[in-house]
């Protein structure tokens, strides 16, 4: 039996699964927002050629609410992303973000509904952004990831592109959005065998291979590090060299 909150959030999941983005809202918004983002934030993008066509997981660090939108400038197709459930308590904001590809997630806990939505999108050949840290960290080095990205990679069989975003955390000061430079770096895609019901241990092991690749992109952008990461495997080394 669903809780009252789950019932309120269910329509957002259902719309995304059945219809995807609302094209009457998404494309006009993108036509305005993408050039505006480029001009205002002087976005510098590296490694966009590593993002494959078809289904793909874009695993990125999370510094600002702007991150899904600046990551979206790296593709010429819609992206889908998880957003904290609290945003959807405001019906107008929730509806608008849902039109742009957002769907709710319960942070800090396992959320089978958001995972099911992400899997449905990937099966349809879409691009899904996931922030393995689970929430925004506006300063300092990257934080430890949750194992959800590993589970999603295994259950979907989708390649994972490690992405670092730097500079977006300096854009917001109160209600003011400042014109700062934002840099994005995409590494080479990582692939893992498809597993129908991966164990928590296996999901954590795959996450432990993905996250160093994100950290390596972050290091390339000059982000602060807790310690210099060592490539976890050959794929990580290739991402570093990309």
N, C-alpha and C positions, 0 to 999 in steps of 0.2 A: 504493500500500500504506500502510495506516494505521500510525502509530507506536503503541507500547504505551499512551502517555498518551492519544492520540486514541481508542483503543479503550475506555479506561476512561471517557472523557467522553461517548462517543457515546450511551449509554443515556439520559443527561439530556436531550440534544437530541431524541432520538426520543420520549421521553415527553411533552415539551412540545409537539412538533409534532403528535402524534397525539391527546393527551388534554387539553392545556392544564393548568390548575391541578388539583390533586386536591381536589375539592369537599368531600370528607369531612374534609379537613385545613384547607383554605383558609377556608371560611366560619365554622366555629367559632373559628378563630384570629382572623379579622377581627372577629367579634362581640365578642371580648374586647379585642383590641389597639387597635382604632380609638378607642373611648372612653377607653382608658387613655392613649393617645398624646395625645389632646386635653387631658385633665386634667393630665397630668404635664408636658407641654411647652407648654401654653397656645398651641396652634398658631393662628396668624393666617393665613388664606387670602384671597388677593385674585385676582380674575380667573378663578375657576373656570368662569364662564359661557363663556369663550373656548374651552374644550375641547370639540370636536365629538363627536357620536356616530359610531360606526363606527371604521374604522382611523385611527390617529393616532400620530405620533411625539412623545414628550414629551422635548425636549432641555433638559437641566438642567446647572447646575454641580454639582460633587461635593465636599462638605466632610466627610461622615461616612457611616459604614455605615448610619446611620438614614435617609438620604435617600430610598431607594426606598419605605420604609414611610410616611414623612410625605407624600411625593408621592402615594402611594396613597390618602390621605385626601381628595384632591381629586376622586376619581371614585367612583361607586357600582358599579363593576364591577372585575374583576381587572385588574391591570397585570402586564406581563412586563418583566423587566429582566436585563441582562447582569451577571454577577458574576465576579470574577477566578477563574481555574481552580483556584488553590491551595485555595480554600474547599472544593472538591468532592473533595479528597484525603481528607477525613474523611467516611466514607460516611454516617454518621447526619446530620451537618450538611448535606451535599450533598443527601441525599434530602429533608430537611425543606424546605430552600430551594427545591428543585425543585418540591415540592408547592405552594409559594407563588408560583411563576411565574418563578423564577430559572433561567438557563441559562449555562453557562460561556463565557468569552471569554479568549483569549490576549492579554494586554495588550502594547502596544508593537510589535505586528506585525499584518499583515493576517490575519484569521481568517475564511476562507470559510465554515466550519461555522456560526459564530455569526451571520454575515450571512444565511445560508440559513435559519436558524431564525427570525430576526427577520422576514425576508420572508414566510415561511410564516404567521407569526402575523398580520402586517398584511393578507395576502391573505384571512385569515379574519375580518377586521374587528376585530382586537384593538388594545389600547393598549400600545405598547412604549416604555419609558423608556431613553434612551441618554445617557451622560455623555460629551460630546465631548472633554473634557480627557483622558480615557483613564484617569485614576487620581485618587485623592483629593488635594486640596490644602487642608490644614487652616487655613491662614492666608494673609494678603495678598490681592492682587487676583486675579482670575480669570486662568488661564493660557491659552496658545494652544491651540485645538482641533485634533483630528485630522480628517482629511477624511471619515471613515467616515459621519458623520451626513449629509453631502451626498450621498454615494453611496446610502445607504439611502433618502433622500427621493426621489432620482431614479428608482431602480429600482422602488420601491413605488408612487410617485405619491401617497403619503399626506401629508396636511397636517402641518406641524411646529409645535408649540406651544412657544415659548421660555419656560423656567421658571427662576426663581432661588430658591434656598433659602439662608436666612441664619440663623445661630444654632445649627445642629445641630453645628457643630464644637466648641462649648463644652460639649456634653453629657457627653462621655466623659473621665474622668480616671482612668487606670489601668483597673481593673475596675469602677469606680463610674460609674453613669449618673446625672448630676445633672439636676434639674428646671429647665432653662433655657427661655426663650421661643424658639420657632422660627417664622420667618415664611416664607411661600411666596407668590410672585407669578407669575401666568401671563399672558403676553402674547397678543395676537391670533394666530391660526394663519397660517402662511405656506404658500403653495402653489407648486409648481414642476411643469413638464411632465414626464411620465413618459418616461424614457429607458432602453432595455433594457440597454445596456452602456455606461454613461457613462465617459469617459476620466478618469484621475486629475486632469487639469487642470480639467475641468468639475466634478467632485466637490468639488475644493478651492474653486472659485469659488462654488458654492452654500453650502458651509460658511462661507465668508467673508461671506455675506449673512445666514446664520442667527445666527452667534455674536454680532454686535453687538446683536441683539435680546435675547439672553440677558443681555448686559452691561447693557443698558438697564434690564431688570427688576432686576438686581443693584444698579444705581445707585439705583433707586427705594427699595430696601430699606436704603440707606445703606452698602452694601458698599464697601470701599476700591477705588479705581480707579488703574490705571497712568496713564491720561489720559482725559479726558472723551470718550467715543465719539461720533462723528457718525453719524446715521442713514444706513445704506448705501443705502436706497431708501425708497419711500413706505411699504412695509410696516413697516419699522423705525420710521419716524416715528409710524405709527399705534400700534405696540406701546408706544412711549414715552408716547403720550398716553392710553393705555388706563387 
